[in-house]
Amino acid sequence: MKTSDFDFDLPQELIAQHPAKHRTDSRLMVFRRPDGNVEHHFFSELPQLLREGDLLILNDTRVIPARLKAVRDTGREFEILLLEMISPSCWKAMVRHGKEASKGIPLRLLDHQSQPTDVIAEICGKDIENGTYSVRFTRNGEEIDLNTCLADLGSVPLPPYIERAPEPEDVVRYQTVFAHYPGSVAAPTAGLHFSENLLKELQNKGVQIQYVTLHVGAGTFAPVKTENLTEHPMHEEPFILTEETAAAIRQAKHEGRRVIPVGTTSMRVIESVARAQGGTSELHGMTLRTKLFIYPPSPFYVADALITNFHFPKSTLLMLVSAFASPGKTDGRETILEAYREAVRQRYRFFSYGDAMLIQ
């Protein structure tokens, strides 16, 4: 299949710029894989749509305030987007105007009031292939643990298609209510629709909930630049599947209960582990990095349903849901694209702060 096969027309006004008033106010399209039919619901109805005994897999990563502002002695301002921690004082990052801050030039970080601080950032290396930098952080000439001052210096790393500056609501709303382990620079957006009350409702119905951790990188927004899918260099992300979650998955599969990842990140974790451990449902705990790229006609070894948002045209995420719509075949692409066309007709909201889809 080709990248252009996954294109569709998306009106700009359907790209959500703000979250719904309440998390569970988002709309929920239910896509039924056997016949491709869709139903229209609200996310608050999820407990009525799931079954007793279903196992939800949530990604408990926490988004860090990864967007930093800095200035050099010439007055030139820079923006540093943290991508991944190499060590507490050194991070892989994207640097806007990085060519003007060559190796060793001190960049003074600014606080939330755009006032200079005593924290210095210095570029100490560059990955020419992907355009990222290694950036070291110091105070008074001594390396520091940047994590200790990120809250005072960084802001919410809203994705580029949200065309506004971060607002106070984003600190809470661009974070799941179950976020725990810091490390992501983008939210696992399917999880944003869950409130604490909804999680309690699900548990009261007998829906089981377990967690994985995958730290979402900026590569999740990277476009597919090759027409041939096999030539696309998939981004890599670290994850943890605990033995407790693996045991819950094994038990659910043995008992014939559904395993439902929430979001493509949770899907990539459980399917990556299945492939690493022989392509079976007999999962065990694992800490690894994944570059798994799922597209039609990929098989699926663990997931029985999927909760996800609506994704970019020609994106790896759209390719994943197209594969899941018809595992092992290629006809899922057209049925998903027809569902997306229906979403456009019904004025669903797209991307991070948009609406959701239950594929089952």
Secondary structure, DSSP 8 states (H G I E B T S, - for coil): -BGGGG-----GGGB-SS--SSGGGSEEEEE-TTT--EEEEEGGGHHHHS-TT-EEEEE-EEE---EEEEE-TTS-EEEEEEEEEEETTEEEEEEETGGGS-TT--EEEE-TTS-EEEEEEEEEEEETTTTEEEEEEEETTEE--GGGTHHHH-B----TTS-S---HHHHHHTS-TT--EEEESS--GGGGG--HHHHHHHHHHT-EEEEEEE---GGGG-----SBGGG-----EEEEE-HHHHHHHHHHHHTT--EEEBSHHHHHHHHHHHHHTTSSS----EEEEE-----TT---SS-S-EEEE---TT-HHHHHHHHHHSTTSSTHHHHHHHHHHHHHHTT--BSTTS-EEEE-
